Amino acid sequence: MVRTAYEHLKKWKERKTRRPLILRGPRQVGKTWLLREFGEKEYECSVYINFEENTQIASLFSGPPSVDRIITGLGLCAGHSIDPASTLLIFDEIQAVPQALSCLKTFSKDAPEFHILCASSGLDAALRAGAAFPAEWVEVFDLHPMSFFEFLLAAGKESYVTMLRERRYDLTPSYRQDYIRFLKYYCFVGGMPEAVAAFSERRDFSAAREAQRRILTVYEQGFSKSAPAEALPRIRMLWNSIPRQLDRDNRKFIFGAMKEGARARDFETALAWLTDNGLVRDIHRASLPESPLEASEDVRAFKLFLPDVGLLGCLLGLRQDTLLDDNAVFWAYHGALTEQYVLQQLDSLNQMVVCYWVAERGTAEVEFLVDNCMDAIPVEIAVEQNLQSKKLKVFREKFHPKQSIRTSLSDYRREPGLLNLPLWALETL
């Protein structure tokens, strides 16, 4: 596997002002593999501690923080002394020991020579529960499912990625059908590393689907293991409703569609637990499409997505033979898979604020708005070759954005104030 986050870790290692880094993301997204792979290739030695499995190690972090005591204990655990110049310390699921989380400040202040990488699948949940978090003394980086480019690399299509990264849009029209074919594969397989690996070995869609089912089982078992008991029924109800709601033309998540009379406040704890653990992605409506988008987010109107397009397809029961039916997969379930795909690629760019826009009377809608710290840029999903959609036209006439983006199956083209970016090239955004 090739993960672009690996390059981020290399830059982190080279920084003189390096601080402990926490790799945040849902379970099964590849955090542990990436950190162990990085330790094996970039360091002479690495010490790996899983705080959920190694309960004895928690005692090292109790009481007043002491770098000497912790390093001595880790050396005893590893069976050798720890040289800060050549050893990587990997703390997996660090949120399981809140004292270890707070000790990162001590390492950052008093012992910056140590290289510490952490992984967490429930960091936000731990913070909501009251764990102390030394925000100014650590770095947090989000790891998402594998992007479409990473999927192409896993499938042995390096030249296809190179063409797009080098912006060779004079060449890509000759390969458009190949890009579309692999994009359809990605909409079925998704970006969870286990599913991608199962597919890549022998182009086995059934193996990918079995991997997706295993991942979903891990998620659903996690509800019972770590979710608040009183919120468990609502967590399951909310989780099960997301695919059905995405398979509709809803302009926001409708609580009443789950259960007659259901109200938002009844599901606050359930929704918070799912989002804090990275199992649900919430996108809010922006009442005013201006930068910064956070300032105009409507907390009452939002859409919910899953972490991965492949998992969504699994829950929706997407059949393999749909991939043979021209471009039907992009239209399936009211375009839910395509919308999930686009959001997933936007998220893979990291640290980008994403919202959506709906006119006050619901007469027009733009699927996504992205904030580049200067402007709110509309991103419309058109899919078909006919690019005469009125959705983006209404938005442009009303707000006059400097730049607008339409993503579709059509080739790259640029007009004044409007860029048509192929769906398979979204990572060049």
Summary of the structure (lengths in Angstrom):
residues: 429
radius of gyration: 22.5
end to end distance: 22.9
largest distance: 67.2
contacts: 1364
relative contact order: 0.10
helix: 51%
strand: 17%
